[in-house]
Amino acid sequence: VFNSSIIERFPSALHPLTYPKCCQMASSPKSSIQPPCDTVCYTEEACNDELYPYFTKKDKLLLSQKRYRPERGDPEFLPYVKRALQPCHEMNSLRKPQYQWCQQWIAGKMNLTYGVFPDARKHFLVDPYAAKLPPPGCSLLQSGGGSGSYQHVILFPKAKLAFCGIPKVGITQWLQFLRFTVGAKDYQSFPHSKPDVDAMRFDTLQEHVQMKILNDPEWKFAAFIRNPVERLLSAYLDKVASEKQAVRQHFQKNYGLNHTISFREFVNYLGDERQSCPLSKKNYKIDGLRGVDWCANPHWRPQTFFCGLSEFLPRFSFIGALDHIEHQSRALLQSVGLWESHGKYYHWVDDKKEMKGSGFCEVQPPKLRDGQELIGFQQRIRRDDSDSNTNNATMNYGKITTEVSDTIYGHSTNSRSKIDSYYNSPELLEKVR
């Protein structure tokens, strides 16, 4: 157990568990509807402090200006969805062909050369509302037929980092890290529905707040991308041919299938031309699997269709690759001041016996001991102790040492090692590329 005078130096998410409850955030609107994972656990500040998950009143004032959206079950919910979907569908109907976006509009309109965004700032403002694209906010609507331009941008306000978390490119780990930075002691829990994460989603903000962040040079926009060949195989292994029967059956039910399709069948479906953009689960059957466009499932939707990457690529000053996640994630966090404060202290436990709690929504924080090595965010655990990594932190009676490893948490389908066995013909590989 850490010495109490030393543990205070660590991020609060690692402090010993003293508060056993889960609760709705004090800053959240009170609701009788409580979806799974819609609570914060073991974190007293979340339950009692209306400032949580923000660090300053200024951040809260800016980021709490949310788009109006009634709760599901509220009589106003369905009329709201109908009204909100209209501009999303109207933008979709302008595309020729529909559902396929030509998203390089700003480069042509502004005669902008990629890579010179800081100089070009003098001449224009980034404005997603001027583009004939699904407006930001479309992704707030489940089964809405795709996403808005800035779906999956999450905000680290203390560091002024706007991070693009793309499905199958480590988004879950970045959401967990976001919760770690705001002090959530259940940061190892399934993060996607947690209210402190929702508080930091760019797409939930009112239009004028989005514009303020987009055009503030102090905010750094960053993204990680992945080899599409590997990413698609990872999506197939995780969602279509999962080792978990419930996951496989969920996929089959959604797409009207009665068996697990092969990887080649999966690729062939994606290669077909889409006939409609499925707008609800009633017609979200096999046609929902056809086409690689903005209507596609986000786990295999093209990466350029997220976060405004293909609309406003010059706005992103950092683009990393999953192949180099260990070094580049550390470099990104160092550039915004989050590595020394949080990144090097990040710790996760992959042993289900140690991940105590009442399920994947309520995972307790790891119990740290004197001398235990802290892994560091997205860092490897090498078995060879001679190969040290001085950027990681550990506590050994007050002395900072390092942890080394040969795996990175969260990248578990091992799709890279299976590429040759699944892409068993040059034609299949070329089709995906």
VENHUQUI-V456847 format. One record per pair of residues at least 24 apart in sequence whose ideal C-beta (glycine too) atoms are under 10 Angstrom apart, sorted by the first residue. I is the first residue (numbers start at 0). J is the second residue. Records with the same first field share a line. If there is no record, write none. Layout:
I: J  J
//
This chain:
0: 366  367  368  369  371
1: 366  367  368  369  370  371  394  396  397
2: 369  394  396  397
4: 397
5: 369  394  396  397  398
6: 367  394
8: 344  392  394  397  399
9: 341  344  346  367  373  392  394
10: 179  180  181  182  186  340  341  342  343  344  345  346
11: 42  44  179  180  181  182  183  184
12: 41  42  176  178  179  180  181  182  183  184  185  186  187  341  344  345  346  364  365
13: 179  182  184  186  341  344  345  346  364  365  367  373  394
14: 42  182  184  364  367
15: 184  364  366  367
16: 40  41  42  184  185  355  363  364  365  366
17: 41  43  184
18: 42  43  44  45  46  47  184
19: 363
20: 45  46
21: 45  46  185  188  356  357  360  361
22: 46  47  194
23: 194
24: 48  49  51  52  193  194  195  197  198
25: 49  50  51
26: 50  51  52  53  59  63  194  195  198
27: 51  194  195  197  198
28: 65  70  194
30: 70  71  72  73
31: 70  72
32: 70  71  72  73
34: 70  71  192  194  360
35: 189  192  358  359  360
36: 185  188  189  190  191  192  193  194  196  358  359  360  361
37: 192  193  194  197  360
38: 185  188  192  193  194  360  361
39: 178  181  182  183  184  185  186  188  193  194  195  196  361
40: 183  184  185  186  188  193  356  357  360  361  362  363  364
41: 183  184  185  186  188  356  361  362  363  364
42: 178  181  182  183  184  185  186  195  364
43: 182  184
44: 181  182  183  184
45: 181  182  183  184  185  193  194  195
48: 182
51: 181  182  183  194  195  198
52: 156  177  178  180  181  182  183  193  194  195  196  197  198  199
53: 156  157  181  195  198  199
54: 156  157  180  181  182
55: 156  157
57: 156
58: 154  156  157  159  199
59: 156  198
61: 154  156  204  208  211  212
62: 154  156  198  199  200  201  203  204  208  212
63: 198  203  204  205  208
64: 203  204  205  206  207  208  209  211
65: 139  197  198  200  203  204  205  208
66: 135  136  139  202  203  204  205  206  208  209
67: 205
68: 136  139  140  203
71: 141
79: 140
80: 139  140  141  142  143
81: 140
83: 134  136  137  139  140  143
84: 137  140  142  143  144  278
86: 128  133  134  136  137
87: 132  133  134  136  137  138  139  140  143  144  145  146  147  276  278
88: 133  137  143  144  145  276  278
89: 131  133  134
90: 130  131  132  133  134  137  145  147  148  293
91: 131  132  133  137  144  145  276  278  292  293  294
92: 276
93: 131  132
94: 131  132  292  293
96: 272  273  290  292
97: 273  274  275  276  292  294
98: 144  145  272  273  274  275  276  290  291  292  293  294  295
99: 272  273  290  291  292  293  294
100: 130  131  132  133  145  148  292  293  301  303  304  309  310
101: 131  132  309
102: 130  132  148  293  301  303  304  307  308  309  310  311  312
103: 303  309  310  312
104: 129  130  131  132  309  310  311
105: 129  130  307  309  310  311  312  313  314
106: 309  310  311  312  313
109: 313
111: 311  312  313
112: 313
113: 312  313  315
114: 312  313  316
115: 313
116: 216  220  311  312  313  314  315  316
117: 216  313  316
119: 313
120: 214  216  313  314
123: 214
124: 210  213  214
125: 209  210  212  213  214  220  307  310  311  313  314
126: 206  209  210  213  214  310  311
127: 206  209  210  213  307  310  311
128: 206  209  210
130: 307  310  311
132: 293  304  307  309  310
133: 293  304
134: 202  206
135: 201  202  203  204  206  209  210  213  307
136: 202  203  204  205  206  209
137: 202  293
138: 200  201  202  203  297  305
139: 200  202  203
140: 278
141: 279  280
142: 277  278  279  280  281  282  283  287
143: 276  278  279  294
144: 275  276  277  278  279  283  287  293  294
145: 276  277  278  292  293  294  295  297  300  304
146: 202  293  294  297  300  304  305  306
147: 201  202  293  306  307
148: 201  202  209  293  304  305  306  307  308  309  310  311
149: 200  201  202  204  209  212  213  220  305  306  307  308  310  311
150: 200  201  202  293  297  300  304  305  306  307
151: 200  201  202  222  297  305  306  307
152: 199  200  201  202  204  209  212  213  220  221  222  305  306  307
153: 177  190  196  197  198  199  200  201  202  306
154: 198  199  200  201  203  204  212  218
155: 180  181  199  218  219  221  332  335  336  337  341
156: 180  181  198  199  212  218
157: 181  335  336  337  340  341
158: 218  219  331  332  334  335  336  337  340  341
159: 212  215  216  217  218  219  335  336
160: 218  219  220  221  317  331  332  334  335  336  337
161: 199  201  212  213  215  218  219  220  221  222  306  307  314  315
162: 199  201  219  220  221  222  223  306  317  331  335
163: 201  220  221  222  223  224  302  305  306  307  308  315  317  318
164: 196  200  222  223  305  306
165: 222  223  224  225  230  297  298  300  301  302  303  304  305  306  308  321
166: 230  233  234  237  238  296  297  298  299  300  302  305
167: 225  227  229  230  231  232  233  234  237  238  297  298  299  300  302  321  410  412  414
168: 222  223  224  225  226  229  230  233  302  305  319  320  321  324  410
169: 223  225  319  321  324  328  377  407  408  409  410
170: 223  297  298  305  409
171: 408  409
172: 324  328  345  347  376  377  407  408  409  410
173: 223  328  376  377  409
174: 199  200
175: 345  347  362  376  408  409
176: 328  332  337  341  342  345  347  376  377
177: 341
179: 341  342  344  345  346  347  364  376
180: 332  337  340  341  342  345  376
181: 341
182: 341
183: 364
184: 362  363  364  365
185: 356  360  361  362  363  364
186: 345  346  347  362  364  365
187: 346  347  348  349  354  356  359  361  362  363  364  365  408
188: 354  356  358  359  360  361  362  363
189: 358  359  360  361  362
190: 360
192: 360
193: 360
201: 306  307
202: 306
213: 307  311  314
214: 314
216: 316
218: 314  316  335
219: 314  315  316  317  331  334  335
220: 306  307  308  311  312  313  314  315  316  317  318
221: 306  315  316  317  318  319  327  328  331  332  334  335
222: 302  305  306  307  308  312  315  317  318  319  331
223: 302  317  318  319  320  321  322  323  324  327  328  331  377
224: 302  303  305  308  318  319  320  321  322
225: 302  320  321  322  324  410  414  415
226: 320  321  322  414  415  418  432
227: 291  299  301  302  431  432
228: 414  415  418  421  422  427  428  431  432
229: 321  322  412  414  415  416  417  418  422  431
230: 298  299  301  302  321  414  431
231: 262  265  266  269  291  298  299  414  421  422  431
232: 262  265  266  299  412  413  414  415  417  418  420  421  422  431
233: 298  299  321  410  411  412  413  414  415  417
234: 265  296  297  298  299  300  412  414
235: 260  261  262  265  266  269  298  299  412  414  417  421
236: 262  411  412  413  414  417  421
237: 298  411  412  414
238: 265  296  298  299  412
239: 264  265  288  298  299
240: 265  412  421
241: 412
242: 412
250: 288  296
252: 280  284
253: 277  280  283  284  285  287  288  296
254: 283  284  285  286  287  288  289  296
255: 282  283  284  285  286  287  288
256: 284  285  288
260: 288
261: 421
262: 417  420  421  422  423  427  431
263: 421  422  423  424  426  427  430
264: 288
265: 299  421
266: 299  421  422  427  428  430  431
267: 427  430
269: 295  296  299  430  431
270: 430  431
291: 431
321: 377  407  410  415
322: 415
324: 376  377  378  379  407  409  410
325: 375  376  377  378  379  388  390  404  407
326: 377  378  379  388  390
327: 377
328: 375  376  377  378  407
329: 375  376  377  378  388  390  391
330: 390
331: 377
332: 375  376  377  390
333: 390
337: 376
338: 375  376  390
339: 390  392
341: 375  376
342: 375  376  377  378  390  391  392
343: 373  374  375  376  378  388  389  390  391  392  393  399  401  402
344: 373  374  375  376  391  392  393  394  399
345: 373  374  375  376  377  378  391  392  408
346: 371  372  373  374  375  376  391  392  393  402  408
347: 373  374  376  408  409
348: 374  408
349: 374  380  406  408  409  411
367: 393  394
368: 394
369: 393  394  395  396  397
370: 394  395  396  398  400
371: 395  402
372: 400  401  402  403  404
373: 399  400  401  402
374: 402  403  404  406  407  408
375: 401  402  403  404
376: 407  408
377: 407  408  409  410
378: 402  403  404  407  408
379: 403  404  405  406  407  408
380: 404  405  406  407  408
381: 405  406
382: 406
//
